[in-house]
Amino acid sequence: MKFHHLGIATNNINKSIDKLKKYFDIKNISNIIYDANQDANLCMITLDDGVKIELINGKVVENILKKRQYLYHTCYEVKDIYKTIKNLEEDGALLVREPREAILFNNRKVAFLMWDLGLIELLDTDEN
């Protein structure tokens, strides 16, 4: 598994972008998109050092925002999403969202698991 990005829950993506601009050198900001498969508005920010932050807004993060939690997930790229899911489940992880295409990642498959490291997102490196 290779680290890809941090997922941050937010009530307002544009306000979060403005805050990030105040404190970080930003290399790129994607358009804000709605992904029906994730039921969320999403925006990917790339800092000048290559670190990526995904801002997430919508029903999918409403409950954690009520608890004033903002770190939503950590994403890792994997070569074989199904094999990685199987291995993580054998190690005690719980699959909470089956693999599905994600618009923000050019329809590459993503899956979410609850694990000892918290909620993790797996991003398949195979684009087919």
VOGU-3710 file (C-alpha; in Angstrom, 3 decimals, decimal comma):
1> mkfhhlgiat> 0,000/0,000/0,000  1,251/3,454/-0,869  -0,017/6,636/0,825  -2,123/8,743/-1,562  -4,027/11,421/0,383  -5,827/12,504/3,543  -9,601/12,879/3,370  -10,877/15,858/5,354  -14,582/16,384/6,106  -15,844/19,938/5,776
11> nninksidkl> -19,077/21,875/5,998  -17,953/24,196/3,212  -15,326/23,253/0,631  -14,703/26,819/-0,551  -14,074/28,089/2,987  -11,715/25,189/3,627  -9,809/26,015/0,436  -9,453/29,626/1,596  -8,060/28,478/4,954  -5,608/26,094/3,329
21> kkyfdiknis> -4,397/28,901/1,028  -3,530/31,000/4,083  -1,179/28,392/5,547  0,113/26,207/2,719  1,722/26,671/-0,672  -0,755/25,081/-3,035  0,264/23,595/-6,363  -3,165/22,585/-7,658  -6,857/22,711/-6,754  -9,258/20,496/-8,683
31> niiydanqda> -12,772/21,566/-9,541  -15,384/20,763/-6,916  -17,354/17,819/-8,234  -20,349/15,826/-7,062  -19,839/12,057/-7,112  -23,146/10,218/-6,896  -21,333/6,928/-6,138  -19,856/8,524/-3,021  -22,856/10,833/-2,368  -20,403/13,653/-1,763
41> nlcmitlddg> -18,962/16,876/-3,113  -15,207/16,467/-3,518  -12,154/18,573/-4,229  -8,508/17,483/-4,382  -5,837/19,916/-3,224  -2,177/19,237/-4,010  0,348/21,082/-1,883  3,653/22,152/-3,396  5,450/19,301/-1,605  3,160/16,762/-3,320
51> vkielingkv> 0,942/16,008/-0,306  -2,699/15,649/-1,347  -5,762/16,612/0,689  -9,239/15,604/-0,420  -12,015/17,837/0,892  -15,327/16,011/1,349  -18,747/17,568/1,890  -22,173/15,961/1,981  -24,309/13,357/3,717  -21,448/10,883/3,893
61> venilkkrqy> -19,611/13,092/6,435  -22,516/14,769/8,262  -22,306/12,557/11,369  -18,599/13,028/11,953  -18,900/16,777/11,427  -21,550/16,890/14,176  -18,888/15,410/16,478  -16,434/18,109/15,342  -14,210/15,496/13,724  -12,585/16,484/10,485
71> lyhtcyevkd> -10,061/13,784/9,599  -12,286/11,418/7,653  -9,974/8,857/6,087  -6,483/8,027/4,896  -6,191/6,785/1,333  -3,700/4,262/0,020  -3,093/3,190/-3,564  -3,046/-0,565/-4,078  -2,227/-2,755/-7,067  -5,112/-5,188/-6,577
81> iyktiknlee> -8,041/-3,770/-4,602  -9,829/-7,113/-4,204  -6,732/-8,960/-2,963  -5,922/-6,112/-0,570  -9,481/-6,130/0,803  -9,258/-9,882/1,380  -5,892/-9,537/3,171  -7,120/-6,668/5,358  -10,320/-8,536/6,267  -8,191/-11,513/7,311
91> dgallvrepr> -6,326/-9,067/9,557  -9,551/-7,879/11,191  -10,611/-5,003/8,929  -14,311/-4,506/8,208  -15,363/-3,617/4,652  -17,798/-0,694/4,945  -18,131/0,233/1,268  -17,660/-2,210/-1,605  -15,369/-1,175/-4,485  -16,986/1,306/-6,835
101> eailfnnrkv> -15,866/3,822/-9,409  -14,838/7,269/-8,194  -15,216/10,227/-10,528  -12,485/12,250/-8,794  -9,989/9,506/-9,673  -10,986/9,022/-13,324  -13,351/6,174/-12,410  -10,682/4,092/-10,707  -12,224/1,860/-8,047  -12,231/2,838/-4,385
111> aflmwdlgli> -13,321/0,893/-1,310  -13,544/1,846/2,363  -12,609/-0,315/5,333  -12,598/0,267/9,068  -9,270/-0,930/10,409  -6,950/-0,417/13,355  -5,705/2,728/11,570  -9,230/4,157/11,375  -11,241/4,507/8,186  -9,068/3,782/5,168
121> elldtden> -9,809/4,210/1,505  -8,190/1,905/-1,013  -7,601/3,350/-4,478  -6,939/0,762/-7,177  -3,981/1,610/-9,407  -5,531/-0,491/-12,185  -7,594/1,912/-14,293  -9,372/-0,877/-16,181
//
